[in-house]
Amino acid sequence: METVQCIILAGASIVEATQLDNDLSRLRTSLPRARVLIDRAEWGRFKNKELAVLLSLLKDTTHDAEDLLRKLDDQVLQQNMKEANQSRVGQFVSSSLKLAKSLLSGSKARVKEGQSRLDKVVAEIEGILSFTGLTVEPLQLDKPLMPETSSVISEPVVFGRDKEQDHVIKLLGVLPIKCRSAKRMKSENSRAIQVVSGKKACMEDVSILPIVGIGGVGKTTLCQLVYNDSRVKAHFEMRMWVCVYGLFDIRRITKEIIECTSAEISDLSLNALQVELRRQLEEQRFLLILDDVWPNANQEWQRFSAPLRYGRQGSMILVTTRSLKVADLVGTIEPVKLKGLPTDIVWEFFKKCAFSKEQPESYPKLQDIGQSIASRLCGSPLAAKTLGGLLDMELRQLTEQHWITIQNSELWELPHEENEILPALQLSYLYLPQELKRCFAICSIFQKDYSFERDELVDIWVAQGFVASGGSMRLEDMGIVDECFLMQDFVYWNRRRMPLQFVIRQSRWTVKFLSTQRTGILLVSINCIHLGLEPDSSLQVFDANRSSLKTVHQDLTKLVNLRSLALPPKCLQKLSTLMGIGNMSSLRNLTYFTVGRVNGRRITEPKHMNQLTGTLTIRYVGNIRSKEEATEARLVDKQYLRGLILQWRSDRFKLRSADNEVLEGLYPSRIEHLKLGGFGGDVLSSWFKPGNLPTLRILELCDAYFLRYLSVTFHSLEHTLSGDDSTHCASSRSSNGITRARLTSLTTLVICSCHNLINLDQFLCLEFLPSVKSIDIYGCENIVSIPVHTFVGFTCLHDLKIRGCWKLVCPREMVLPNSIQRIEVWNCGELDRSFPGCLHYLPSLTLLHLRSCHHVELIPLNSMNTNKLTCLVLRFCSKLSAIGGSHALLHIKHVEISNCPELTEVHQPLLNKGLRTKAEKEVLKFIQEYWSYTMFSLDAIQK
């Protein structure tokens, strides 16, 4: 409709515009019908080649129609951008008339042609479906794609499932099984008991064990082994096997269960069948195997399982399924997740199928090729059987060249019989909901074994228009839900690169120059040196993160539909200086924005970029002239932004009062990480209080030279929290009758190089920071008071760093909580008088670093409870004379002791590097950060 309004406003014919509007509406409403038809036709294309060809054509036609509609929408969006930038009326009218002429002359014919093609293909497919009898929904097809299974072991020899067989039999036995929480069969008539406080009841007499695995991994074979095991036969008085497959027909399944216990029964109603089943199960301990249950059972499971609850105590139901959702619904015991066979076992099975009675050793070249093939099967017994059968030397006189051909082929290129490996995997795809099939299929454009990032995959789905809106949920959040659903079988499919007969509008090129003059490109992943982009591009995902790209062109800001942008680090810096970056209002990720003083670079640019996620760094904040201008950035509207870093140009010798006002206007939304760097004001803004920062987890204040106090907002007792504040921002009542709000989510606090800061008593207290885990105070040389005697109340505190605070006065000794794990103190005035007293009973301590602590005389390692201490660093402690003897260092893996002249118990310098594992070496990073902070500080001073 917006397209038509644009044309009418430009003075074009109302009749023509209305006709175009009608054609567009008809085309839009035809697309859902076409997608439903695609979903239905998928089930028949394996049996009808003509239908398969038409299905491919319908997908192409549908994509063309989607591209056409998207292009028209893009043209309108481009026009809106031009209108915003036009200053003269004549230019506006001219450009609008040009657009109207373009839309009318080019679009009418294309829309009609697209509609005609779509109608023709839809009619042909519906005709074939009707003629072949495939007009019903897939789940109601009479003939299933997979064969019916039975309890009889079909394989003469089964390879490699002994451990799994014993494990399942153990779970079926008399050993007590821990009930799963929240997933039980329940009914008002069920005889259930509560066995775990606060958890859902477990069935008193009947337990359900799911076995979950991808198609062809051997679930049915495992159940056959268990079913026919002599121990199982002796334990259960009655055993029953029903192959569910396809449609979950309660009546059919119930009837087959009864037929397993007695002679064939007459055609009874469901009620009569369930009554009869209950009667037969009441007095016997039974084992029931339900093989191949699909998600369509979810709605009927409670009704179906009602009579099964009345079996004798110890009765078991074994359910095989590919779906974790099914296992979660039916299981009362943690499911057995069946993985692929080990490579050596797969080779043994493959060898038997391929060489039959021949000796592989007699064919060394074929044996090498066979081992190569077997190693690529990812543990699938069905794949080993299928490919081994193709190479069966007893049935076929095959040459070495044929084996090489099989080795170099992918599974989908090989001839296969009905119900072998391909149908087994295709069935997983066909049972996906319609809206997820396209999400799954697009993964086939990537190379085999490609490692996906979650957000990368979701960005592609959204760009292709595969993710439907979920009300107030963003498309990306809906896509994450879909991703969790799809990942169950994706790893297996990805390794086999199954063809999904799916055409997408995408390009993955290695180029040196790219100009998107071709329309309809939504996804570009490139490796190039320079990039040029046409202004009318509909590009939505641009991934050059792994490329050698050196710079970006100004035209990048004309990609108004761009949602995701991945660039090398150097290009991110360049991107932040482009003019008019605010045009990309759909962009989700922007790492840097550099504020300038000219139009196109001002802080107003991000105003409409309300979909930004992750962390945004705004540099050269000093270029913002006033609070009003800062407010124009509308950071408060960016509800998906999780981190905000504000950087001023460091000027340590000049108070900038304007920074106070500017910071006031940069009020963020519900962020988790806030960092201020180079702030030149002396007072934090009024929004810096718990009620406005309920989700804040990390707070960093660096180079705020003139900041003297960090104040806490107090509220009178009459003040009551409302709205979201009451749920996220807790409060506590102090002894003087005042309510103090708390930053309950804050876990990490960093204060560095705030040179005029003198007091943290009001800020660094348990009432204000109840959840803090890490405290790092560095380079605040004028600070005189830190309430270290109250640190014992920080029961979550793990890391403590206090460094370069040489004027610190501590009338009371520091007291630490027993949760502390790492301590680093150096050059901190009187704070080191707290040692060694503050080290008493710290059972979790793993690292202790003391440097330039001239009041420390003793570190009694032999009497401290320091069994977990793995790293000890003592440097420039001029009065340190004892550590408990050299033997006290034997259990400490990493020791550094130097420049402690009074310490004669060890030879100096002492360096013992005993940290070997990756986890142990992570400990050293805690100390190495000292050097990075020092270099940062020196660099800032030089600048």
N, C-alpha and C positions, 0 to 999 in steps of 0.2 A: 504493500500500500504506500510505503514511503517513496518508492520509485515513481509511482503514478503521481503523487502529490508534487514531487520534484518537477515532473514534466509539465503538469498543469500550471504550476507557479511560473514556469518559464514561458508560458504563453502558447503552448502547443494545443492541439485539438482535444477537447474534452472527450469526444466520441472515440478517437483513437486511443487516448489514454485509458478510458474505461474498458475498451476491448482488450487492451494489453493486460490490464488488471485481471479481467476475467480469465484470460488464457493462463496467466501466472498462477492464479488460485487453483485452476483445474489441474495444472501440472504438479503443484505442491500436494494436492490431495490424492493424486495418482501414485505418488511414490510409496506411501505406506502399504498400499495394496500390492505393489510390485515386490516389496521386501517380504511380505507374508508369503507371496507366491514362490519366491526364491527359497524360503525356508521349507516349504512343502515339497518343492521339486527336488531338493537335495536328496530326499529319501528314495526317489525313483530313478535318479540318473545312473545308478550302477547297473540297472537292468534294461535301460533303454538309451541307446547311443544317440538317437535323434533328440531325445529330451536333454541329454547332456550338452549337446551342441547349442540348443535353444536356451538352456540355462545360462551358459557362458555369454550368449548374446544379450540376454535379459540383464545380466549383471553389468555388461558394458553400457547398455542403453540407460540403465538406472544411474550409473556413475556420470554419464554425459549430462543427464538432466540435472543431477546435483551440481555439477560444475557450472552449468549455465545459470542456475538460480544463484549460485554463490557469486558468479561474476557480476551479475546485475546488482546484487547487494553491495559488492565492492565498489562499483561505479558510483553508487549513491554516497557511500562513505567517503570516497575521494572528493566528490563534489562538496560535501559538507566541510571537509578540510579546506578546500579552496575558498569557500565562502568566508570561513573564519579568518583567512589571511588577506582577503580582498578589501581594499580601502576605498575604491572608487565604484560608484553605482554602475557606471558604464561597463566596467570590466566584469562585474557580477552578472549583469544581464546577458552580456555576450557569452560568458562561459556557460551559463545556465541554458541558453538557447542551443548552444553547441551540444551540450549533454542531451537535451531533449531530442534533438535531431538524431543524435547517435543512437539513443535508446530505441526510438521509434523505427528508424530505418533498418537497424541491424537485429533488433530483438524479436520483432513480430514474427519474422520468417523462421528464426531459430526456435522460438518457443513452439510454434505450430509443428515444425518438423520433428522436434523432440517428442511432443505429445503423440504424433502420428506413429513414430517408431515404437514408442512404449506401448501404445494400444495394440499394435500389430503383434508384437512378441508375446505380450500377456495373453492375447486371444489364442495364439498358437499353442502356448504351453497349457493353458486351461483345457484346450481341446484334447491334447495328448493325455493329460491326467484323467480327463473324463473317459476317454476311450479305453485306457488301460485299467480303469477302476481305482486309480490312486487319488480320488477326490477327498478322501477322509483324512483326518489328522494322522501324523506319523505313528503315534502310540497305538492306534487302532488297526494297524496293518495286520493282516491275518498271519503272514509268514514272517518270523523274526529273521534278522540278518545273521544271527549267530545260532549254531546248532543247539539242540536240547542236550543237556548233560545227564549223566546217571552216576550211581555210586560205584559202578564197575570200573576198575582201573584199566584204562585203555592202553597204557604204555607197558610193554613187557618189562622194561627196566626204568626206574626213576632215579635221576641223578641229583644228588646234593641237597636234599631237603630233610636229612635225618635230624638235625638240630631243631628245625622248625616243627617237625612232626612231634618230637618229644616235648617241646615247649607247649604246643597246643594241647597235647594229651595231659600234660601236667595241669593246665588251666581247666581242663574238663574234669579233673579228678576231685578228690575229697578235700584237698587243701583249701583253707579259707581264702577267698578272693576279696580283695578290697573293693568296695562298691565305688563306682564313679559318682561324683557329685553332679547333680542337676540333670542327669539323663537317665530316667527310669521309666518303665511302663507303669502307668498309674490309671486307676479306675476306682469308682466308688465301691465296686464289688470285689476289687483285688484284695488278696490277703497279704498285705505289705506291712513290714515292720520298720521302725526307725532304728538304724544301727549306728549312725554317726550323728552327733549333735550338730544341728544347723545344716544338714545336708539332706538331699532327697532320699526317700526310702528306697531300699533295694528289695526286689521280689524275694519273698521268703523261700520259695521252692524252686523257681526257674530263673536261671541266669542266661544272658545273651552275650556271646562273644563274636564281635565282628572281625573279619579278616579283610584288610584293605590293600589294594594294589592295582597297578595299571593293567590294562588288557594284555594277556599273553604272558604274565609273569609267573603263573602257576598256582593260582588260588584254588581252582577246581581240583587239580592234581593233588595238592596238599590235603584237601578235604577228603578225597578218595582214600589216600593213605591212612588218614586218621579214622575214617569210617570203617575201614576193613582191618584195622589193627586188632590183634587178639585181645589186648588189654581193654580196649574200648568195648569189644563185644561182650567181654565178661562183666564189665562194670554196668552197662546199660541193659535194662530188660527189653527195651524196644528201641529200634533205630529206624529213622525215616529220612528219605532224601527227596527233595522237590526242587526241580529247576524252575526258577521264577521267570527269568528273562523278560524283556519287552514289557508289555502291559501288566501292571500289578492287579490281576483279576482275583479278588478275594474268594469268590465262589470256586473258581477252578483250583486254586492253590489249596483251599480247605478240603476239597473233594480228593485231591491227589494225596494229601496227608492221610486221610482216612483209608484210602486204597492201599497205603503202605502198611496199615495195621490189620486189615481184614480183606475179605473178598470185595470185588467191585460192587459198589452200591448203586441204587437207582437214582434217577434224576430228582434230587430233593431241593427244597428251598434253602436259602442261605441260613435261615434260622434253624431248620432241621439239621443241616450239616454241622453247624457249630455246636448244637446240643449233643449230637452224636460224638463229635470229636472230644468234647469235654468229658463225656462218659468214659471214653476209651482211655483217656490220659490220666484220669483221677488216681488210679491205684498203681501206676507204673512209673518207674524212673526212665525217662526217655532221652534220646539224642535226636534232634531234628536239625538237618542241614538244609538251609535255604540258599541255593546257589544262584549267584548273579542277580542281586537286587539293585534296582536303579532308583534315582531320586523320585520317580513318579509314585513310589510307595509311601512317601512322607505323609500324604493326606489320609491314607487308608490304614496306616499301621496300627493305630490304637484299636480300631474296630476289628481288624484281622486277628490281632494277638490276644483278644479277650479270652477265648477258650484255652489258650496255651498256658495260662497262668495256673491251671489246676493240676499240673503234673506233680508227681511225688517229689519230695525234697531231693535236691541233687540233679534234677533234670536240667538239660542244657540245650540251647539253640545256637547253632553255628551259622553265621550270615556272611556270605562273601559279597563284596561290592567294590566298585571302583571309586565310590564317592565317600569322602570323609563326612559329608553331611548326613548320609544314610547311617554311617557308623555312629555318628554323634547322636542321632535320633533313637536308634534301636538298642544300642549297647548298654549293658549294665556292668561290663568289665572293660578295662582299657583295651582298645583294638590291637590286634597283631598287624603291624604294617609290613607287608611282605615286600622285600627288596629283590633286585635281580640276583642271579647266581654269580658266584665268583668266576673270574675269567677262566681259571683252570678247569672248573666244573663244566662251564659252557663248552670249552674245547673238547672235553671228553664226550659230551652229548652230541656235539656237532660232528665229531669224528665218527661216531657210531652211525649217525644218519647219512653221512656223506660217503664213507668208505665201506659201510655195510660189513661184509665178511672179509674184505680185503685188509691187508696190513698196511697202515699208513707209512711204516718205515720203508716199505718197498717203493714208495713214491715220494722221495724227499722234497722235490720241488712242489708237488701238490700239497704236501703236508705244511710247508712254509706258507703257501698261499692260503690254505685252510685256517691256519692259526691267525693269519692277518685278518681274515673275514670274521672269525669268532671273536676276536678282540674288539670288533666294532659293534657288537650286538648288544652291548650294555646289559648283559646278564639276562636277556629275554629267552626263555626256553622255546617259546613259540617261534621266534625269529630263527633260532638255531635249527629247529625242526624244519621250517619252511625252506631255508636256504640249503640246509643239508640234503633235503629231499630233491632239490633241483640238481644237486651234484652227485646223486646216488650212483656210484660206479657199477653197481650190480644191475640197475635198470637201464643205464645209459652208457654208451661207449663215448665218453667225453674226452676231448683233447685238453692239453694244458692251456691252450689259448682260451678255451671256454671258461676254465676256472679263472683265468686272469680277467676275462670279461665280467664275470660275476663279481670278482674282487673290486673292480673299478666302477661297478654299477651301484646305484642307490636302490633301496628296497622298492620304490614305486616304479622303477623301470623294469623290474623283473616280472616274468609271467607268473601268475599265481592262481591257485584253485580257490573256489568259493570257500569262505569261512576260515581262511588262513590269516596271516599276520595283518594284512592290510584291512580287511573288514573288521578285525578286532579293534584296530585303532580308529578306523573311520567311525565306528559306532560311538566312541567317546565324543567325537566332534559333532555327530548328528544329534546327540542328546543335549548339547549345549542350548541354552535359550537363544532365541533368534538374535537378540541384541548383542550377545557375546560371540557369536560365530565370526563376525567380521573382525572383532578385537583379536580373536585368536589367529585368524587367517593371515592378518597383516604381518605377523611375526615371521612368516616364511620368506620375507624379502631380505632378511639378514642371513649372514653366512652361518654354517653349522657351528654349534658350540659357542655362539655369540653370547657374551655375558651382559645381560640387560640390567640397567639401573631402573628402579621402579618408576621414578618420576619421568625418565626418558620415555618409557613405554606409554605411560599415561598421557604425556604430551602429544605423542603421535596419535593416540586414539582420539583425543579431543580435537586435534587439527583435522583429522579425517571426518569428523562429525559423527563418530561412532557412539559417543556417550550422550545419553539423553539427560535432559535437565531433571534434577531431583528437588524441585521446589526451591527452598532457600539454600540448598547445598550447591557449592560450586561444581562445575563439570569435572575439575581435577579431583575433587574429593569423591565424586561418584565413580570416577575412573579407578581410584584406589580400591574401592569396594569390589569392582569388577575384577581387578588384578588379583585380589586375594582368592576370588572364586576360580579363576582360570589357571593359577599356577600349579594346581595339583598334578595335572598330567603334562604340563608344558615342557618340563625338562626332557621327558622321554620323546615327545614329538620333535622337539628342537634338534635332538641328536640324530633323528632319522630324516629330518627335512621333508616331511610328508607334503605332497602337492595338494593344495586346497582349492585349485581352480578359481583363484581369486585375483581380480584385476584391480589395482589401485592407482591413484594418480600420485606417483612419487618419483623421485630421482635420487640416485646415490652415485655421484660422479667424482672422479679424480680429474680435476681441471686446473688450468692456470688462469682462465678468465670465464666468468659466468654472467650472462645477462638474461634475466628471466622474461624474455619477450614472449616465450611460450606460456600461455595461460593455463590455469588449472593445477599448477605445481603447489602442493601444500607442504611437502617435506623435502628439505635439501640437506644432505650431509656431504661435505666436500673437503678436499685437501688442496688448497690453492694459495696463491701469493697475493692476488688482488681480486677484489669482488666489486662488480658493478651490478646494480639492480634497477630494473625499470620501475617507475613510480606506481604503475597500476598492478603490481604483483600481488597475488593473493596468498603469498607465502605465510605459513603459520608456525612452522618449526624450522629453525636454521641451526644446524649443528656443525660447527667447525672447530670444536674443542681439541680434536686430535690433529689438527692441520698445522701447516707452517705459515698460516696467515699472519701478515705483519701489520696491516692497517685496515681500516674500514672506511667506506665512502660515505659522504654526507647523505646520499640517497637512501641509505639504510633507514633513516627516520621516516621515509615514505611508506614503509611496510606497515600499514595501519592495522593489518590483521595479525601481525606477528604475536604469538603467545609465548614461545620459548626461544631463547637465544643463548647459544653456547659458543663462547669464543676463547681463544688462548689468552693467558693473563695479560700480555702486553696490549692486546686489542681491547680488553676491558677498560684499560686506562684511557685509550683513545676514544672509545665509545662515550665515555663520560663527558667528553668535551664537544661532542657534536651539537650543532644548533638544532633546536626544535625536537628534542628527544621526547617531549611530551605528546607528540603526535601518535606515538606507539602506546595508546591508552590500554590496549589489550595485553601488553607485555606482563608476564608473571615474574620474571627475574631480571633485576637490575642491580649489579654489584656496587657500582660507583655512580655518583652524580657530582660533578664539579660545578660549583656555583660561580657564575660570571656576573658582569655588570652591564651586559648588553642584552637586548631582546633575543630570545631563543636560548639564553643561558641562565636566566634568572631562576630563583627558587620557585617561581610560579610554574615552571615546566612540569613537575611531577603532579600537578594539581589533580588531574583526572586519571592518574595511574593507580587506581584503587584495587587492582588485582595483584599487586606486587606481593611476593612471598619471600621467605628467607631473610637475609640481612642486607640492609641498605646502608652504604657509607656515603655521607654527604660531606664533601670536602670544601674547603675555603668558605666556611660558614660566615667568616668575617665580611664577605662581600654582600651579605644581606644588610639592608640599611635600617630596617625598623621592625618592630613587632608586627605591624600590620602586614608588611611584605612577607615575613616569615609565616604568618598564619595562612597566606595564600597557598602554601605547599599542601595544606589540608592533610597533614600526617595523621590526624585524628580519624580520618576516614579510611585509612589503610589497615583494615581489620585483620588482614592475613599476614601482615608484616610481623616477623618474629624477632628481628634484631635491628637496632638503630645505632649507628656510630656517627657522631657529630665531631668533625675535625676543624678546628680553627688553625690559622697559622701561628706557630708558637712565638710569643713575644713576652719574655719573662720580666721585662722592666717597665711595662706600661699597663696601667689599669684601664680596661676598656668597659666603661659602664654600659655602653650600648649592647654588649654581649648579654647582659642581664635581660634586657627587653627582647632581644632576638630569641634567646632560649625560651622565654615565656611563650612566644608564638609557635615554637616547634613542639607542641604538645602531641605526643604519639598516642596510638591506640594501645591495645593490650599486648605489649611487647614482652619478650622473655629475656632479652639481652639489651642493655643500655650502656653505651660507652661515650664519655665526653673527653676529648683530647684537645689540649691547648685553650681551654675556656679562659677568657680574660676578665670575666666578671668576678664579683666578690660575694654574690648571693645566688643560690640555686632558685629555680623558678617555683611559683606557687603550686604547679602541678606535681612537683616532686614530693609526693606524700603517698602513703600506702593505699589510700582509697582510690587513687588514680593509677596505681601500678600493681594491681592484684596478682598478675601473672609473672612479675619480674623474678627471674632466677639468677641472673648474672649482672652485677653492677661494677663498672670500671670508671674511675675518675683519675685521669692522668694529666699532668702538667697544668693543673688549675692553680696557678701560682698565687693568686690573690684571695683564694678561698680560705677563710679563717675558721669557720665552724661548719659542721654538718648538723643541722638542727632536726629535731623530731617534732612532728605536728601533734599537739595535744588537743583533746576535745573534752568539753565539759560533760558531766554525767547526763545532762539533758539531751546531748547529741545521740541520735540513733542512726545506725547504718540502714540503708535501704537499697533496694534493687540488687544488682550483682555484687556491690561492695559487701553486702552482708554475708555473702557466701564465700568470698575469696579473701577478704581482708578481715582477719580476726582482730579482737581488741582485748586488752587486759586492764584491770583496775589497779592503780598504784595506791600506795599508802596515804597519799595526800588527797584522795577523793577525786582523782582525775583519770579519765579513761584514755589510754594510749593505744593508738592503732599500730598494727604490726605488719611487717612484710613477711608473711608466713611462707611464701614460695621462694624467697631469696636463699640460695645455697652458696654462692660464690661472691666474694667481695674483694676488689682490688683497688687500692688507693696508692698511686705512685706519683712522686715528684710534685706533690702539693705543698710547696715550700713554706707558705705562710700558715698552714693549718696547725693549730696549737692544741686542739682538744677534741677527743672522740668519746668522751664520757657519756654524752646524751645519745650518741648514735650506736656505739658498739656495745650494746647491752642485750641481755637475754630477752627482756620484754619486747624489744623491737625486732630482733633477729632470732627467732626461736629455732629456725631450721638450718642455720648456716653450717656449711661443711668445710669451707676453705676461706681463710683470711690471709690476705697478702698486703702488707703495708711497707712501702719502699721509698726511700729518698725524701721523706718529709722531715727535713733537718730541724725545723722549729717546733715540732710537736713536743709537748711536755707531759701530756696526760693521756694514757690509755688504761681503761679499767681491767687490767690483766688479772686482778685478784678475783674477778667474777667469771673468768673464762671456764671455770669448772662447771658452770651451768649450761654451757654449749654442748649438750650431750650428743650432738650429731657431728661435732667438729673432728675432721680427719687431718687437715693440713693447716699449719700455722707458719707464716713467714713474716718476720719483722726485721727490717734491714735498713741501715743508714738513717736511723732516727737518733742521733747522738746526744740530743738534749733531753731525752726521755727521763722523767723523774718517776720513781716507783716507790712510794712510801710503804706499800704492801706488796708482798711477794706474789708472783704469778702462780696460779693454781690451775692445773690442766685437767680436763676430763679423761677418763680411761679409754675413751674412743679415739684419742689422738694417735695418728700413725706416722706423721712426718713433721719434724720441727727444724726450722732454719732461723737462726738468730745471729746477727753480726752487727757490731758497731752501733749499739742501741743504749747508750748512756747507762743508767742504773738497772736496766732490765736483767742484765746477766747476773745480778746479785741473787736472782731467784734460783740459780743453779747451785748445787744439784737438788735442792729441795723439791722443785717442781717436777722432777723426774720420778718421784716415788710412785710406784704401782701404775705403770703405763704398759699393760700387757700387750697392747696392739702396736707398740712403737716399732717401726721398721727402719726409720732413717733419722739421724741426728747430725746436724751440721752447725757447728759453732765457729765463728770467725771474729777475730778482734774483740773477744769477750774478756776484758782485762781484769774482771773481778772473779772469774771462775778459778778456783783452786783445786777442785776435786770433781771427778766424774767416776763414781764407784760402780763400775760395770759389773764387778763380781757380786755385788749385793743388790743390784737392781733386777727387777723382774723383766728381763729383756730377751726372752727366748726367741722373739721374732725379729730382733734387730739384725738387719742385713747390711746396713751401710752406715759407717761412722766417719765423719770428716771433722778434724780439729785443726785450725790454722790460726796463727798469730794470737794465741791465748797466752799472754806474757807471764801470768802467775799460775798457770796450770802445772801442778807438780805430781799428780797421781791419777791413775785410771783403774787401779786394782790389779796391776801387774800385767805383764805381756800375755800371760795365759788367758786373761779375760778377753783377748781379741780372737781366740782360736775359732769361735763359732760365728764370727762376723765375716761375711764373704768379701765385702769391699771396705777397705780401711785406708784413709789418707790422714797422716799426721805430719805437720811441718811447722817450723818457726814457733815452737813452744819451748823456750830455753830452759825452764825449770823442770820439765818433764824428762827424767832420766831413765824411766822404766823401759823405754823402747828407743831403738836407734832411729834418728831422723835424718833426712825425710823418709817416712815410711809410706810405701804405696803397695797395696795388695789388691789387685783387680781379680776378684773371684766371681763376679756376676756373669753367668754364662747364657742363661736362657733369655729369650726376648722379653718375657715378663719381668725378669730381674733387672734387665738393662733399662726398663722403663723407669725404674727408681732413680737412675742417674739423671734423667731429664729434669727432675725436681731441683737438683743442684745446678745443672748446666744453665737453667734459666737465669741464674745470677749473672752470668756473663752476657747474655742477650740483653738483660735490663741495663747493665752497665754501658754496653755499646750504644743502646738506644739513648741513654741519658747524655753521653758524650756527643753523640750526633746531633741531638736537639740543641745542646749548648752552642755547638759550632754554627748551626744554622741561625 
